Amino acid sequence: MKKTLAIVCFVLAAGVLGYWAADGQHMANQFKILKVTMVDDGFGEMEKEETWVEEFHLGLMDGALPAALGFVGLGAGLFFLDMRAKKKAA
């Protein structure tokens, strides 16, 4: 049972880092993103229109890495406890 939970923890750690990589690999959490669009002003010239949009992007240092390290630590601890229990039983 502990071994299965340890494997689940490692898979969750890989999933968190995979989500972070797929989301754009930001170093810190971002909650507002600048969106720049080019708009025709009616006289044939293009103007930049900047708007701030509320979105969430997972950051490495304050989101993904602590979560992944927590899952890896928990998984390693569970593997250790499983090996210790098997040694004790043998």
N, C-alpha and C positions, 0 to 999 in steps of 0.2 A: 504493500500500500504506500509506504513512504517513497519507494523507488518511483512509483507511478506519479505521485505528487511532485517529486523532484523533476521528472521529465516534463510535466506540465508547466512547472516554474520556468524551466529553460526555454520552452516553446513560447511562453508569454514574454520573456525577456527578448527573444528574437522578434516577436511580433511588435513589441513597443519600438525597438530600433528600426524595424522595417517600416512601420508607419511614419516614424520621424524621417527616414530617408525618402520615402515617397512623398512626404508633405513639403519637401524643399530644403531640408537639412539646415534649419535656422539654429543659431547658437543660443538664442533666448526666446522665450514665449513672445509672440506678437498677437496683439488684440485688435489693432487698427492698421489697415493696409492702405497705402496711397495708390489710388487707381487713376491713371492718366489716360484720357481719351482725346483724340483729335476731332474737333468740331468745325464744320464750315460756318464762317461768320456771315454768309450771304453775299459777300463781295468777291468770292473766289479765293479767299485766303483761309488757311487752316489755323485755328487757335487751339492751344492746349487747355483742356478742362481737367482740373485736379479735384478729386473728391476722396475723402477718407471713409472707408467702409469697415465696419466692425466684423472681423473674422478672427478665428483662432488658428494659430499655427504653432505646433508643439516645438519647443526649444530643446536643445541638447543638455545644456548645463543646469537648467532649472525644471526639467520635466522628464525627458527620455532617459538620460544617464542615471539619475538617482533611482528611477523605477526599475530600469533594467538591472542595475547592480543589486537592488533589493531582491529581485526575483532570483538572480544568480546566487546570491548569498543564501537565500532560503533553500534553493535547490541543492547547493553544496552541503548545507547543514543536514538536509533530509537524507542525502546520499550517505553522509558520514554516519548518521544514526542508524540507517539501514544496514550498513556494513558492520557496525558495532553489534547490533542485535544478532546478525547472522554468526559472528564470531563467538558471541556469548552462548548461542544455542548449540554450536558445534562442539 
